Amino acid sequence: MLLIYWLFLFFGQTFAHSTQTNTNQKDNDEHVTYIMDTNQFYNFTNIPNSYTVVKFYTTWCSHCKTLKPVFQDVASKFHSEVSPPKVNFIEVNCEVFGNNLCSSLPGFPIIHVIKPSDDTINANDNTENQNDILKNESVWNRLLNKIWTTKASPNTFIEPARIVQFQGRRDASTIENFIRTIITKDNELAIIKTVLDPSADCDAMNELCLLGKNYLEELQKNKILKKTLQGYELVSSSNIDAERSKLSNILRNINLDADSNDDAETISKVKNLKFLSALLNHLEDSMVNQTRDEL
């Protein structure tokens, strides 16, 4: 009975996917992977140091059809970039995976950006070549592989904090900016964590990290921050408010000078000030969380 169940499940998914895949391949899209089974989905979304952009769709949804070329356009832009991080684009047909991958979705289409997790283990080290492997495998081998890997895969889970749902206009520039903003904020947070770790050293080329370390020393001299065995703590919320106001005033004065807004030096100053403001916010949030834990 178990074998019959898996045969039914496998051939049902394969038929539904192959029908959609044949249609998609007519568009000659080579930058979006069409998910064929749940293991493949979790393999992509649990690759360390890689972002995964997922489009959940159905074939009967008119908005999904409109989004298709837009999604492909965004994928092609990220595909041409060689600098990290890696951004993978995948599509999930919710007529095939509605009972598991799509069961909690409010409607279609839905776009999720799934952040990387350092704690995950990639169940298939050759994920990027998985489509080619599947094409060359016999149906019987694919069935057996599906049965055993579904039982063995440890990665059929994504932490909710890693998932960011897109909400906005479904045009290429808006979706692209949404993805880049998430990546930028994650990079900023990673730098802030390095800055706040007394045992961590900055890369000599990482100007923001070096700036942050120097800023912490300045805050300690001004009695705004103190160093502890666990890291750093703010002395009081009033001090942090005054420091934030100082940064805001400097930034406001720069923005008022419209003639220099496109100057490279001005852009760098604005970037640095925004980073220091984010560092202050992180410090304050840490203090609030610590106070809440003590209560």
Sequence and secondary structure as in RCSB ss.txt:
>XXXX:A:sequence
MLLIYWLFLFFGQTFAHSTQTNTNQKDNDEHVTYIMDTNQFYNFTNIPNSYTVVKFYTTWCSHCKTLKPVFQDVA
SKFHSEVSPPKVNFIEVNCEVFGNNLCSSLPGFPIIHVIKPSDDTINANDNTENQNDILKNESVWNRLLNKIWTT
KASPNTFIEPARIVQFQGRRDASTIENFIRTIITKDNELAIIKTVLDPSADCDAMNELCLLGKNYLEELQKNKIL
KKTLQGYELVSSSNIDAERSKLSNILRNINLDADSNDDAETISKVKNLKFLSALLNHLEDSMVNQTRDEL
>XXXX:A:secstr
 HHHHHHHHHHHHHHHHHHHHHHHHTTT  SSEE  SHHHHHHHHT TTEEEEEEEE TT HHHHHHHHHHHHHH
HHHHT  SSSEEEEEEEETTTSTTTTSTT  SSSEEEEE   TT   S TTGGGHHHHHHHS HHHHHHHHHHHH
HH S     GGGEEE  S  SHHHHHHHHHHHHHHHHHHHHHHHHT TT    TT HHHHHHHHHHHHHHHTTSE
EE SSSEEES HHHHHHHHHHHHHHHHHHHH GGGTT HHHHHHHHHHHHHHHHHHHHHHHHHHHHHHH 
